[in-house]
């Protein structure tokens, strides 16, 4: 086995100084994007890993980011968080950082975990997922001066300008609007199944459907009978589809706020109604319905870039963007499911 690559090897191959390589890991905001990309490519080619222990001693930082492992509500929607955690763990390792996963039963329990990890100097920063209106977690972190980035907007606040919140989100409005436009090729009566309001994420996705329907010629006042709400889950999606058909009559297609709801709708209609979901989970791929895919690799990269130094951006970079709103893409699949029969009970 040959010698492990060093920072000097990376610098020589990339044509930069050792300090520039160090900055790519410790202060990437100081490095021009094209230079950073070149260094990161060489790091990947050589399989270089920075000496994390030495850096922790030098900076008095743990080089560790804390993330809550959310409880799995079902095997469908839970796969999205799994993919995000895999992406951010892999990208953090390439930067010489570690991810510490912890569990919590509620927002209040998660705050207790924040306090424990802070008091033990176990982590330098936190990444929050599943943000919601009036989120007490972000309030606690701000009050206690703890660096954090959220995957999800700080709903209910001035999310584009709130100085204490660094966030990354995926534009659900855009994704569902594209899915609705796609389904309109099957006919004008496209229904919607989403979560009860208020739901920051759910309300954005519903707005995408409504805007696409209005663009297609539907008056706003007539859209109420074409939508139904449901809690997350396959069975709830099936029940919502039955209610929707009862109040709206024959539907040409249905767009749903998640793949779980979409699967329920497909089962309740015995595969006769084209359906689009959200998250492009393995279920959407295996059954064969269109679904909106979140760019989770880009989300993970953006979260790490927004983290305060030494993990990412400089806290003094006040003019730098404080958020990233990324666009998803619709994965279109030809809907042909004549073999599906029965319904979720």
N, C-alpha and C positions, 0 to 999 in steps of 0.2 A: 504494500500500500504506500502510495506516495505521500509527501508532506502535505499538510492541510494548507490551502491558500491563505495568504496574509493580506492585510490592508494595502501593503506595498504592491503585491501582485495585481490587485484590483486597480490601483492608481495607475500602474504602468500600462496595463492592458487598455484602460479607458482613456489614457492620455491626460490625466488630471493629477492634482496634488493629493497627498494623503489627507490633508485637511478637508478637501472637497468631498472625498469619500466619507469621511467622518460626518460632515454636514448633511450628507444624504440621509444618514441614519438618525442623527441627533437634531438637526435643524433644517429639514428639507426646504423650508420656505426661503432660505438664503441661497438656494441653488437654482439656476435657470432650469426651466422644465426640460429643455432638450438635453442639457448636461445630466440632469438627474435620471432621465430615461436611459441615457447611454451607460451611466454607472450601474443602474439597476440591472440592465441587460448583462453586463459583465459579471455582476454578482451572481446572477442566475447561472451563467455559463460555467463559472468557476466553482459554484457551490460554496461561496464564502459565507461565513457566519461571524459577526462581530463577537468579541469577547465580552459577553454580558456581565460576567462577574466583575471584571476590571472596571467596566463603566459604572456599575452600581456603587463600587467603592469610591470612584472619582466624583460622582455626582450626588452621592447620598440619596439616590433614588432607587426604588425597587424595580423600575422598568417593567412594571406589571399593571395591567388594565383589568378592572373588575367588571364582569358582565353577569347579570342574572340569567339563569337558565329557566325560562318560563315553563310552567306546567303544561303538559300536552293535553289540549282539549280533544283533539282527534288526530289520527295519523295522517290526515290530509293537510290541514292548515299548519300543523306543527313542522312539516318538512321545510317550510320557508325559513323559519328561524334556524333550523339545522343547517341549511345551506349558507345562511349569513354567518353563523358561528364558524363554520368550516373555512369560509373565505377570509374572515378577519383574523382567525388564528394563523392561517397560512401566511397572510401578508404581514402580520405582526412579527412572526418568527423571522421573516426576511429582513425586518428592520431591527432585529435583536431585542424584540419585546416579547413579553409573555402575557397570556390571557389567563385570568383566574375566574373560573365559573363558580357561581354560588346559587343556592336556591332560596326562595322566599315564598310564603303562602299568600301574601298580600302586599300592597304598596307600603303599609305601615311596617310590616315585617322586613321588607326590603330596606327601609330606612334604618331599622335596627342593625341590619347587616352592614350598611354603609358606615355606621358609627363604629362597629366592631373592627372593620377593616381599616378604617382611618386611625383608630386608637392603636392598632397593632402595627401601623406603618407598612401594611401588607401590599397596598396598591397606591399608585400615584394619581390615577384618574379613573373615571367610570364611563361606561357606555350604557345608555338606557335604551330599551326597546319598548314598544307598545305604549306610546304616550297617549294621554287623554286629557280632556278638559279638567282644569283645576288639579293638575297632577301634583300631589304633595311632595313627591320625590325631588323634583327639580327645585321646588321652594327650599327644601332642606339643604340640598347641595349648594345652592347659591348663598344661603344664610351662613353656611359653615365654610365657605371659601374653597369648596372641592371642585377641581377641574372636571368637566364632563362634556360629552357630546351625545345628543339623542338621535336615534334612528327613528324619525317621526317628528313632525313639527310640534312646537309648544302650543297646542290647540287652545284657542280662546284669547291668546295674546297677540300683540303686533308681531307676528312671527317673522316678518321680513326685516325688522329693525331692532327687535328686542336685544339689547347689548349683552345680556347675561347668558343667552342661549346660543350655543353652537349646535346646528342640527343638519341632518341629511334626511331627505325624504324622496319618495318616488311619486311622480305626479299621477295620482289616481284618476283625477278628472280627465286628463288626456287619454289614459289607457282605456277607460270605460267609454269615452266618446268614440275612440277608434273601434272598439268592439261593437258598439251600437251601430255605427256606420256600416260595418261589415255585415251585421245581421239584417240591416234594412234591405239588403239585396234579396232576402227571402220574402219580403213584404213589409208593409208600413206599420203593422200592428206588432211592435216589439215591446214586450213587457219587461219589467225590472223587478228583481228580488234582492233586497238589501237589508242591512241591519237597522234596528230602531234608532231614531234620532233622540238626543244628540250623540253623534259619533263622529269625531273629526275625520277619520279615514273614511267611514261609511258615507258621510254627507258629501264629501268630495267626489266619491265614485258615483253616487246618485246624481249629483249635479252634472257629471259628464254625460250620463244617459239622457237627462232632461234637455240639455243643450243640443245634443245630437237630434233628438226627436223634434224640437222646435225648429231646428235648421231644416228638417225634412218636411216641415209644413204643419206639424201638430200644434194647436193652440195650447198654451200653458194650462188653461183651465180644464182641459180634457185629459190631462195626463194622470190625474189621481187614480182613475179606475184601472190604469195599466200597470200599477205598481203595488207591491206587497212587501211587508217587513217580516223578518224572522230572526230569531237568535241563530248563532252560528251552529251548523251541524247538518248532516245529511237528512235526517228525519225532519228537521225544521224546514229545510228547503223543499222537501216533498210536500209537506203540509201547505207551505206558502204557494206552491204552484197550483194546488187544487183550489185554494181560495182565490187566486188570481184568475183562474179559468172560470170560476163561479161568478166573479164580478165583472170580468171583461169579455167573456165569451171566447170565441176562437182566437188563438194567437198565432202569428207567423213565426215568432222566435222569442227567446227570453235571454236577457243578459243578467248575470248574477254578480254579487259583490265578492264571491269567493268560489273556489272549486268545490268546496263542500256543499254549498247551496246549489251549485250547478249540478252536481251528481244527484242530489235529491230531486231536483226538477226533472232531470232526464228519466229517473226511475219512475216518478209519478206520472209522466207522460208516456211511459213505455217506449221512449225513444222516438216519439213521433214529432216532437217539437225541437227544432234546432236551438241549441243552448251555447252560450259563451260564458266562461268563468274568469276567475282572476287568480293569478299566481303561477299558472302553468306548472302545476304539480305533476308527479308521475302518473296520477290518476287521469289527468287530462290527456296526457300522452298515450296511455295504454288504452283508454276507452275511445279516444279520438274526437274530442271537442275542442273548439278554439278557446284560447285562454290568454290573458295578459301576463307577460313575463316581466318580473322586476329584475333590473340589472344588479344583482347582489354583489358581484365582484366589484363593480364601480362603487356601490354603496360602501363596502368595506374599505376601499382605498380612500374614499372621501372622508369617512369617519376618522381614519388615522391621520389624514392630512390636516383636519381641523383641530385635532387634540392639541392643547397648549404644549409648549416646549417642556421636556426634551423630546416628546413623542412626535410632534408635527410642527404646526405653524408657531411662529413667535407670538407671544401674547401682546407684544408691542405693535404687531402689525395691524393697527386699528383700521387701516384703509382696506385690508384684505376682506373678501367676502366672508360673512359669518354663517353662511348656510350653503347647501347644495340641493337644488331641486332637479332630480334626474328624470329623464323620460323613459317609460317602459316601452315595450313593443308587443304588438299583438301577434301571437303565433296562430296562424289560420290553419284550420284542418277541415277537410270536407266532411260534413256531417252525414253519416250513413250508419244508423244503428237499428236496423230492423229487427235484430235478434233480441233486443232488450225487452223484457216483459215484466209485469208486476210492478210493485211500488214499495217504497220504504214504509215500513209499518210504524 
